[in-house]
Amino acid sequence: MKGGGYYSRVNRGTKQVISDALDLVETAIEGMLIEDSDRVFAIADYGAADGGTSYELVRNIIGMVRARAPKRPIVVNYNDLPKNDFSALFEMIHGEDEILGVKSYLKDYDNVFILASGTSFYRQAFPDNSIDLGFSSTALHWLSEKPGIISDHIHAVGAKGSELKAFAVQAKKDWQTILLHRAKELVPGGKLVFINFCIDEQGRYLGNTAGVNMLDTYNAIWLELVAEGTVTNEEYTNVVFPQFYRTGEEFAAPFSDPNGEVCKAGLNLDQIESRVVECPHAATYRETKDLDSFVRAYVSMLRSWSESTFYNGLDPSRPPDERNRIVDLFYGKYEERVRRTPEEHAMDHVHYYMMISKANVP
Ligand SMILES: C[S@@+](CC[C@H](N)C(=O)[O-])C[C@H]1O[C@@H](n2cnc3c(N)ncnc32)[C@H](O)[C@@H]1O
C-alpha cells in the first residue's frame, strides 16, 4: 500500500467501520478485570496500516482503561507487515501530521507508550500472556499465501469449484493459525475485538450490496485490457487477491468444537454479528451531487488498497513506468464507469464484528 499516511487520508469508510466498534470495545473492557498496578496494560492493533483509522478508538480505549486504572502504564502495539510505512504511523500518532486534525492522545494521557511490531499476524508477534486487549479491523481477510489460481476472476468471491475450495481450505487453516497465535499472546481473561470482511447472511460483501459489484468491475476492466492487447493472458491470471471473505459459520466453526485446538487454547466466541457501513463517498455524492469530487475520492480510495495487486501482477520485465501507465489506464477506466453511472457505485463495507475472550484459567 502507498505510504505517507495516504491510507488514512482516503479511507473514510474503514475509519467509520472502526468507530462503529466502540460498543464492542466498551463491553470487552467492562468484562475485564482491570486493576490499578505497575503492570503494563497492553493493547495490540493487528494490521494497523498507518494507525490513522483506529486512532480515535485507541484514544477511547486508553480513556476507558485510565478511568479504572489511573496509574497503570499503557502500551499500544501497532502491528503490520514489515514493509508497512511505520514512519508515517509514528509521525501521525505523535501529532506531527495534520491528517488527524486532532491532538495526539499522547498529549492527553501520560504513561502511554507506542510500539510497533513488523511481524505478520500469521506468526506469534508478542510474548506469551502479554496482550490484554487485541483489536483488528479489515485485515484478517488477507491470506498467508495465494492457494492457487482463479481462472476467470481476480478475487475468491468469483471463484468456483475446486478453485474456490482451495481458497476456502486455506482460509480455514489461516483463521485457526491467527486464533492460536493470539491465544498465546493474550493474558488469561484478555479479549479480542475483531472486525472482519465477510460474506454476510444475505450474501452481501464489500462493494456488493446493491448496484454495481466492485470486484466484478475490477475483473471486467482487467479483461478489457486483455482484449485490447495491453495486458497478457498470463498477467490476467497473475492478478488474484490473496484474500477470502469468510461467512459467519466459517468464523464461528473453530469455537464450536470443544476438542478442537482453539477451544483447548481457552478461546471463546462471546459475540458475533454482521454490520454494513455505508460508503461515505457515495453518501456525500448523494448530498452534494459533486461528480468530479466523487469520482476522484472514490477511485483514490479503491486505489489505496488494490493498486499494488494489479501492479505486481504485471510482468516484472516491463519497466516501472510502463507498469504505472497500465495501472493508471486501469483506474482511468474505472473512473469512466463511475462517471457514467455514479449512483450505481458504492463500496459499502460488510463486516462481522466479533468479541473473543481467553479463559481466566487457561
Ligand atoms: C485494509 S488495511 C486495514 C488497516 C486498518 N486496520 C483499518 O481498518 O483501516 C489492511 C492492513 O493489514 C495489513 N496486513 C495484511 N496482511 C498482514 C499480515 N499477515 N500481518 C500483519 N498485517 C497484515 C496490511 O499491510 C494493511 O496495512
The ligand as an SDF file (V2000), in Angstrom:
LIG
                    3D

 27 29  0  0  0  0  0  0  0  0999 V2000
   -7.1410   -2.6120    4.6120 C   0  0  0  0  0  0  0  0  0  0  0  0
   -5.8130   -2.3440    5.6900 S   0  0  0  0  0  0  0  0  0  0  0  0
   -6.6780   -2.0750    7.2240 C   0  0  0  0  0  0  0  0  0  0  0  0
   -5.9980   -1.0470    8.0710 C   0  0  0  0  0  0  0  0  0  0  0  0
   -6.7630   -0.6760    9.3500 C   0  0  0  0  0  0  0  0  0  0  0  0
   -6.7720   -1.7850   10.2850 N   0  0  0  0  0  0  0  0  0  0  0  0
   -8.1790   -0.2520    9.0350 C   0  0  0  0  0  0  0  0  0  0  0  0
   -9.1180   -0.9740    9.3830 O   0  0  0  0  0  0  0  0  0  0  0  0
   -8.3480    0.8170    8.4300 O   0  0  0  0  0  0  0  0  0  0  0  0
   -5.1540   -3.9780    5.9350 C   0  0  0  0  0  0  0  0  0  0  0  0
   -3.8210   -3.9750    6.6460 C   0  0  0  0  0  0  0  0  0  0  0  0
   -3.4910   -5.3250    7.0000 O   0  0  0  0  0  0  0  0  0  0  0  0
   -2.1060   -5.4880    6.8170 C   0  0  0  0  0  0  0  0  0  0  0  0
   -1.7910   -6.9110    6.7100 N   0  0  0  0  0  0  0  0  0  0  0  0
   -2.0960   -7.7690    5.7060 C   0  0  0  0  0  0  0  0  0  0  0  0
   -1.5890   -8.9790    5.9720 N   0  0  0  0  0  0  0  0  0  0  0  0
   -0.9540   -8.8850    7.1710 C   0  0  0  0  0  0  0  0  0  0  0  0
   -0.2350   -9.8080    7.9730 C   0  0  0  0  0  0  0  0  0  0  0  0
   -0.0690  -11.0650    7.5840 N   0  0  0  0  0  0  0  0  0  0  0  0
    0.2730   -9.3800    9.1450 N   0  0  0  0  0  0  0  0  0  0  0  0
    0.1060   -8.0940    9.5630 C   0  0  0  0  0  0  0  0  0  0  0  0
   -0.5660   -7.1750    8.8330 N   0  0  0  0  0  0  0  0  0  0  0  0
   -1.0890   -7.5670    7.6550 C   0  0  0  0  0  0  0  0  0  0  0  0
   -1.8230   -4.7110    5.5430 C   0  0  0  0  0  0  0  0  0  0  0  0
   -0.4460   -4.4380    5.4010 O   0  0  0  0  0  0  0  0  0  0  0  0
   -2.6820   -3.4800    5.7610 C   0  0  0  0  0  0  0  0  0  0  0  0
   -1.9820   -2.4660    6.4130 O   0  0  0  0  0  0  0  0  0  0  0  0
  1  2  1  0
  2  3  1  0
  2 10  1  0
  3  4  1  0
  4  5  1  0
  5  6  1  0
  5  7  1  0
  7  8  2  0
  7  9  1  0
 10 11  1  0
 11 12  1  0
 11 26  1  0
 12 13  1  0
 13 14  1  0
 13 24  1  0
 14 15  1  0
 14 23  1  0
 15 16  2  0
 16 17  1  0
 17 18  1  0
 17 23  2  0
 18 19  1  0
 18 20  2  0
 20 21  1  0
 21 22  2  0
 22 23  1  0
 24 25  1  0
 24 26  1  0
 26 27  1  0
M  CHG  2   2   1   9  -1
M  END
$$$$
